[in-house]
Each structure stands twice: as C-alpha cells, then as structure tokens.
C-alpha cells in the first residue's frame, strides 16, 4: 500500500473516531438528563397536578394548575406581542432594506439581542417597566418574553423570505400588484411554513425562561388572571420548589420540569415537520 495513502487513511480513522466519540459523549449526557427527568417527573404526574393549585409549605397535596395557566397566558401574550413585531422587522430587512445602510445596523443589533443572556433582558424590563409601575406584574413578564421572541422571529423571517425566488416577485409586479400586496400574497405564502417554524422556535425558546420572570412577573401561590399583579408560572415555581426542604414541593418541581420539556419537545418536532414539508415542496 502506498505509504502516503496509508498515512492519510490512519489520519482519517483517527479523526472519525474523535468525531464519533464527541458525538457519543454529548448524546450520552443528553440521554442521562432526559432519563433522570422522566424517571423523577413521571412519578409525580397525576390528575391533581392539573386541577389543583400549588400547595402551601409542608402540604402533601396540591398541583401546578395556577403555574401552568400562568405560563400559558404569559407565553401566548409574549409571543403575540413579539412575533408580529419580529415579522414586520424581518420583512423590512428582507424586502425593503436590502440596499439600505440602516439594515446592517439593525441586523447587528438583532444579533446582539439574539445572543444576549435572558437575565439581562429581565433586568432591562425590571428597570423600564417594573420600577415605574411600582411592583412586579405578569404584564412586565409578557414584555420580557416578547423582547426575547423578537430577534428570533426577525432572523427566521429574513432568512425565509430570502429563500423566496425573485422571479415570483417580478411576475407579480409585472401584473401591476403593489409591493405590499406582492409581499403579503406571494412572499408570505411561499415562506409560510418557514415563518410558522420561526414562531414555534421562538415559543419553545421562551417557554422555559426563568431569569426574565424572576425580575418581572415573579410568582405567587394562588390562581390569578390579573396581568397587573404577580402571576404564578412554571419556571419560577420550579426554581422555588427545587430549593425548598419539602419533599412534595421537589416532586412537583420534577413534574413541572417534565411538562416544560415535553412542551418544548413538541414545539421543536412541529417546527421540524413544517421545515421538512417546506423542503419537500
């Protein structure tokens, strides 16, 4: 065998072994985390978790109803505020600002927001909303989540609209359609699955955020739908319960963590299915 070929083959085997080892290392830890989460979380999943509110200290009965409902409300409102803003901003970057100097500045700021720690966003909303309002509130938590959603949707919207072939836009413009109608009826429809995927990924991103809510919505032990007051939510409830000395609280923390994991998993699977459908088309 040619010595040069043999040397390259050995090098290839070593590199391949290192890559496989690194992949197995990461997958092993992920599997251990999921196994621990399911093992401890499933033991505490029962009907009371969904129809009873968080228990008082020392109690052996109770659930997570108020925290689950609070998380759903704040996530839906946060995504409802952030997703349209991100969609419009991404549309500007992809459709109107391709040759604008302002576009590069906006894109740079968006990238900073995209990689910024969520606790920084929580502190910003705390100073801008919580302090002037004179107290924590679910509304402030919704705004914090919306700020996290915006850069994710901006990036995916710009990328998805950038994949729409220009001949489609040119053909629509040749028929006399105004630019706004071309974007709404041609570009948006062609990139629909990708845009929905971006919103789902943003929802998955904020579903388990704890740090922003610690500085904005905080939490409470009661069922509340009042956005101007503190509202129970799963991430902060888990954070509080897991640090407590009460066994039942820790069990509920495991169950809550499992519920968040399953929700994020479902959202990511849905996003991948939509992405696969778009690729197939």
N, C-alpha and C positions, 0 to 999 in steps of 0.2 A: 504494500500500500504506500502511496505517495506520502512522505513524511509531512509535507505541508497540509495535505488533506486530513491526515490523521490528527495533526495538532488542532486544526480547525474543528474537527469532529469532537475531540475531547473538550474543547472550549465550549462548543455548543451544548454538550451534555451537562457541563457544569452550570452554565447559565440557565438552562432549562430546569435543572434540579433546584437551583436557588429560587427561580420564579414559582415553581410548584410548591416549594417549602414555604415561601412567603404567603402564597395564597391559602395553603392549608392552615398556617398559623392564624391568619385573620379569620378564616371561616370557623376554626375551632373555638376561638373566643366568642364569636357571634353565636355559635350553637350553644355554648355553655351559658351565655347570658339568657338566651331565649328559653333554654331548658329550665334554668332557675326561676325565671319569670313565670313560666307556665306551671311549674311544679308548685310554687308558693301561691300564685294568683288563683289558679283553678280551685284550690281548697277553700277559698273564701267567697267564691261566686255562688250566690243563692238569690232567691227572689227578693229578699229583704234589701239587698244591695240597691235594687232599682225602685223600690217604693217607700223606703224609709230614709229619713234624713240622717246626717252624721250624728253619732251618739255623743253624749257628754262624757267627760273623763271618768274612767273606771267602769263604764257600762259594757255589757257583753251583748247588747242588741243594738241594731241600727244599720244604716246603709249609706249610700252615696247619692241619693236622689237629688238633693239640692246642689251638690257639686257637679253632677252630670248635667243637670239642666242649666246651671250657670255657665259651664264650659261651652255647651252648645250655643247658648244665647250670645256669649261674647265672641265666640269664633265666627258665627254666622254674621253678626254685625260687623266685626272687624274685617272679614273677607268682603262683605257687602260694601264697605267704605273703600277699602284698599284696592280691590280688583278693578272697579271701573276707572279709578284714577290711574292705576298702572296700565290698563288697556289703552286709555287715551294718550298717556305719555309714550308708551311703546309705539302707538300708531304714528305719533308725531315723528319719532326718531326714524321709523321705517319708511314713512310715506312723504312727509313734508320737509324733514330736516336732513336729508341725505347729504346735501352740499352746504349745510349751514355750519358756521364755526361754533355756534351755540350747542350743536348736537354733541360734539366731542366733550364739552364741559359737562353737559347733562349726563352723558354716558359714564364719565369718570365719577361723578358724584353718586350715580346709581350703583356703580361697582363698589364704592366705599360703603354705602348703605347695605348692600348685599352681603358684605363680609363683616360688617360691624357686629360686635357682641350684642346680644339682645338686652343685656343688663344696661348697656349704655343708652339704648333706646328707652328703656324703662325709666332711667334717671332723667332723661330729657323730658319725657311726658310728665314725670313727677314734678319737675320744676315749672313746666309750662302750663299744666292743667291742674294737678292735684293741689299744689300750694295756693294758686289763686282761688280755687273753688273751696278751699278750707277743709279738705278732707278727702279720703280715698273714695273711689266710686267705680262702679262697673263701666260707666261711660269712658272714664280715663283708660281702663283696661282695654276696651274696644279700640280706642285710638292708638294705643301702643301696639296692639296686634295689627292694626291697619298699616302702620308705618313699616312693620316687618313684611307685610304682604306686598306692598307697592313695588319694591325693587325686584322681587321675584317675578311678578307679572309683567313688569316693564321689560325685563330681559327676555322672557319667553315670547312675549308679543312681538318684540322687534325681530327675534330670530325666526319665528313662524311666518310673519309677513314677508320677511326677506327671502323665504323659500318659494313664495308665490311667483310663478313665471311672469315676467313683464309683458309678454305678448297678450296675456289675458287682460291686463290693464289697458294696453294700447288698443285692443279690439273694442273694449267697452267705450273708451274715449272717442274712438272713430265713429261710434254710433251717436255721439253727442251727449253722452252721460256726463254730468258734472263730477268733479273729483271726489266729492263726499259720497256720491252715490256709487261710484266705482269702488271705493274702499268698503262701503257697507255691504254692497250686494255681490261684489266679485272677490275682493281680497279677504274679507272676513269669512265668507262662505268657503273659500278654498282652504283657509287656515283654521277652520272651525275646531276640528279635533285637537289641533295643537294648542289653540287658545284655551280650550277647556282643560287640557292637560296641565297647562301652566297654573290655572286657578286651583286645580286639585292639588298640585305640588305645593302651592302656597298655603293651602288649607292644612295639608299634612305638616308643613313647617311650623305653623303657629299652634297646632292642636295641643302640643305638649309643652309649650313655652311656660316656664315658671318665673324666671327673673323679672320680666316686664310686669307681670301681675303682682309680684311682691311689692312693687313700688307704686302700683296704681289701684287695682281692684281689691287687693288684699284678699280677705276671705271672711266667712262667718259660719256659725253653726246652725243657721236657720235657713229656711226656704224663702227666697226673695226674688222678685221680678223687677225691683226698683233699680233702675240704672244710675240713679243719683246717690245710691248708698253702696256699701261694700256688698259683694256677692260671692257666694261660695263657688269654687271651681276646682276641678280635679288636680291640676298641677300643684297649686299651693296647699290643698288639703293633703295630698300625698307627702309633700315636703314637711308639713306639720306633724302628720301622724307617724311618719317613719322615725322621727326624732323623739317620740313620746315613750314613756316607760310602760304603756299599756299594750298588752298582747293583742287585744282585739283591734285596736287602732292600727297596729302594724300589719295585721292581716288585711284590714281594709285598704291600707296603702298598697300592698301587693296586688290586691284585686283591682284597684284603680289604675295602677301602672299597666296591668294586663289589658284593661279596657282601652287605654290610650294607645298601647302598642297595636292592638287589633284594629283600631280605627285608622291609625297611620298606615298599617299594612294594607288595609282595604283601599285606602285612597291611592297609595302607590301602585297597587295592582290595577286599579281602574285607570290611572294615568298611563300605565304601560300598555294596557289593552287599547286605549284610544290612540296611543302613539303607533302601535302595531297596525291598527286599521288605517291610519293615515299613510304609513309606509306602503301598505298593500295597494292602496288606491294610486 
